[in-house]
Amino acid sequence: MLPAGPAPADTTGNWVDRRAPSFLRPFLRLARADRPIGSWLLLIPCLWSVALALRLQADAGAPDYGHAAALIALFAIGAVAMRGAGCTWNDILDRDIDGRVERTRARPLPAGQVTLAGAFVFLGVQGLAGLAVLLCLPPFAIATALASLGVVVIYPLMKRVIWVPQAVLGLAFSWGALMGFAALIEALPPSAFLLYAGSVLWVIGYDTIYAHQDREDDETVGVKSSARFFAGATKRWLVGLYGGTVVLFALAIGAAGGGVFAWLGLALFAAHLAWQIRRVDIDDGGNCLRVFLSNRDAGLILFAGLAVQALAA
């Protein structure tokens, strides 16, 4: 049963409650299947990197469009599996904290809908699904992916240690910016690292917006976040973070050969980030959620520009 009181945003009214078998619902909520934005945000850096890597292949005269399309499909499956596994691991470690935060108190573990042992089994199942995807990739890409595991494992603990745990989330959630290059061209050129660095800043920015929903609860519980650290200066920090994102992405695009469609995609992406900074109200949780969710559209806009450029090249 859910705890007494008004239902937090994470609990009801989504497709899981309407359509999924009742015995699966707690596990689907544990994996955040009812909130797919996280899978999108994990996948989008993969899409960017595939598009830029394909552009490099095209410039070399040997673009492999079929391979790129297959990688996008694999990355989509992997993003769902690994985002679910990451959320499950996060909830295992944060089960006591989640029970004391309004927005998360009805999640399956603090609400008693899933046992700790059941959560660990479910984590293993999702990990196996991710491993199946990983084994479809070339050895260089497998090694690149495995290098991210340490960051993924420690991220949920960082809110207890550092004031900007979103930086560690950025390191984990941006890893896909390397994976497209590693899988498609089996190399990590300068554009890969520039794309990765820019994505890290993007993640810190959008997750700071998200974290403002929990700012007061985090202060009460005693966990750290960039929302608490930046506080009233958040918009100024967003200017720096998002501005750095655009600069680093411009350098990545330039290193990969540029092109009018790529630059147009970046310009529209930058305009979207500027709109977010102007639109966000850090004292309105609903507004923060809506602005945060809009980052899927921002990322897909940039991907569209990069993809068209790769095809045109």
N, C-alpha and C positions, 0 to 999 in steps of 0.2 A: 504494500500500500504506500501511496505517496504521503509525505508528511503533511500535517494540517497547515492550513493557511492558503493564500493565493498561489496559484500555479506559476512557477518561474517560466521563463521563456524557453527553457530546454525540455519541457515536459510533454505537452499535448497539442493536438490540433494539426498534426502533420500526417504524411502518407503512411508512416509506420503505424500510427494508431488506427488509421482508417482501413488499411489493406493487409498488413502483415499478420501472419498467424500469431495468436496471443503468446505462445511459448517462445517465439523468436523476438518479440518486441523489446524486452530488456537488453538483449544482446545487441540488437540493431541500434538501440539508443547508446549503448556503451561504445559502439564504434562510430557514433554520430552519423549513422546512415540517414537519420531524419534531418540532418543539417549538412548538406553536401558542399557547402561553400569551402570547407577545409580541403576537400579532395580537389576542387577546382584550383585553389591557391597553391596546392602542392604540385599539381600537374602543369600549371601555366609556365613556370621556368623551364620545364622539360620541353614544352612546345616551342618556346623561344629558341632554345639551344638546338633543337632539331632543325628549325628554319635557318638559323645562321650557319650551322654545319652543312646543310644542303646548299646554301649559297656558296660556301667555300668549294664544295664538290663541283658545283656548276661552273665556277670560275676556272676550275682545273679541267673542265671539259668532260666530266664523268658523273653527272648527277644521278643518284639512284633513288628515284621517286617512290618506287615500290617498297624499298627498304625503309625509307623515311615514314611512309604511311603505316607500315607494320610496327615500327617503333612507337609511333604515336598511340596505336591501339594497345601495345604492351604497357606503355607508360601510364595510360588511362587505367588499366586494370591494376597495375602496381600502385598507383596513387590512392585508389580506393582501399586496397588491402593495407598499405603501410600507414595511411592516415588513420584507418580504424585501429591498427595495432598501436600506433602512437597514442591515440586517445585512450585506449584501454590501459596502456602502461601508465599514462598520466593519471587516470582515475584510480588505479591501484595505489599509487604513491600518495595521491591527494585525497583519499577517501574521507579522512577525518576533517580536513580543511573544507572540502566541498559541502559537508553537512552543516557548516556554519555560515555559508554564503548563500544569500537569497536566490541568486540566479542558478546555482548548481546543487542546491540541497536535495532536489528530487531526482538526481542522477541515480542510475541503478544500484551502485554500491552503497552510498550513504542511505538510500531509501530501502535497502534490504531486498531489492528485487533480484539481485545476482549475488551469489556467495563469492568470497575471495578466491576459493579454489576454482569455481566456475569461470571467474574472470581470467585466471591464469591459463586455463585450458583454452578459452576463447582466444587469448593472446597467441598461444601456440598455433592454433588453426590459421589465424590471419598471417602469422609469420611464415607458415608453410606456403600459403598462397603467394606471398611476396617472393619467397625463395623460388617457386616455380617460374615466376616471371623473370627473375634474375638469371636463372639458368638458360633462358632463351637468348641471352646477350653474349657478345664476345668476351673473352677473358679480360681484356683491358677494362671494359665497362663493368664487369663483375667486381674487379679489384677496386675500381673507383667508387662503386656503390658501397662496398663493404667498409671503405674508409670513413663513411658517414655514421656508422653505428654508434661510436662512442659519443658523438654529439647528441644523437637521438636519445640515447639512454639517460644522459645526465640532464637533459633540458628540464624535465619536470621538477628537479631539485633546485634549480637556479633561483626560483622566486624566494627561496629561503636564504640565499647567499649574496646575490648581487642586486643592485637597484634597477638594472635594466636587463631582466632575464629575456626580454624580447630580442636582444642581440644574439643570444644562443639559439632561440627559435629561428632567427634569420639564417644562421649558419646551417641549421638542419633543413628548413623549408626551402632554401635556395639551392640545395644540392642538385636538383634537376637541371640547373643552368649549366652544370658540367656534364650531365649524363647524356644529353643529345650528341655532344661532340664525341664523348667516349664511345658511344654505341655506333654512331654513323661513320666517323672517320678514324676512330681508335687513336685519338690524340687530343691533347688539351692545348690549343693555341692561345695566344694572348687574349683573343676575343672571348674565350670561355671564362677566363678569370675576371675580366672586366664585367661581363654579364653577371657573373656570380656575385661580385662585390656590389654591383648596383642592386641586385635582387635582395641582398641582405639589408640594405638601407630601406628598400621598399617594404619589406616585411616588418622591420622595426616601426616604420611609420604607420602602417595600417593596423598592426596589432596594438600600438599605443592607443589608437582611436577605439579599438575594441575594448581595451582594458579600462577605459574610463567608465564603462558600465559597472565595474566592480570596485571602483576607487575607494568608496567609503567602507565596503565590506573588507577589502584588503587591509585597510588601515586598522579596522577593528580586530581582524584575525592576526595581523602582524606580518603579512607577507609583502614582499617588495614588488614593484612594477614600474615601468616607465611612466605610466599615468600618474602615479604618486610622485615620482621623481621630477617629471617635467611640470606637473601641476598647471598653474595658470599660464606658464610659458609654452604650453604644448604647441600652439600654432606656430610660434617662432621655431621650435624644434622641427616641426613638420616641414617648414620652408627649407631648412637645411637638409633634412633627410630626403625629402622628395626631390629637392634640387640636386643633391648628390646622385640620386638614382638616375635622373635624366642625363646628367653629365657623363656618368660611367656607361650608361647604355649608348650614348652617342659615340663614345670612344670604342665600345664594342662593335657597334654597327660600322664605324669607319674602318676598324681593323679587319672586318669581314667583307669589305668592299663597298659599303654604302649603297646608294641607289635611291631613286626618287620615292619609290613606294615605302621603303624602309624608313626614310626620313619623315614621310607623311605620317606613317604609323606612330613614330616617336613623337611627332608634334601633337597628334591627337591624344596620345597617352599623357603627355605633359600637361595638356589643357585639362584633362580629366583630373589629374592630381591637383592642379591649381583650384579647380572647382571644389574638390574635397576640402581643401584647406579653408576656402571661403565659406563652405556650407556647414562644416562640423560645429556642433555646439557641445562642448565637453561636459556640460551640466545636464544634458538631456540624453538619457540612456538610449531611448528609442532612436533618436537622431544619430547617435554614435553607431548603433547597429546598422542602420540603413546606409550610412556613408561607408562603413567597413565592407558591407556586402557588395557595394558598387565596384570594389577592386577586381572582382571577376571580370566585369565588363571592360575595365581599364586594361587588364592583362590581355584579354582577347582582342581588343583593338590593336594593341602592339603586335600581337602574333599575326593578325591578318595582314598588316603591312609587311612584316618580315617574310611571311609565307608567299605573298604575291611577288615580292622582290626575288625570292629564290626561284619561283616558277618563271618569272620574266627573264632572269639571268640565263 
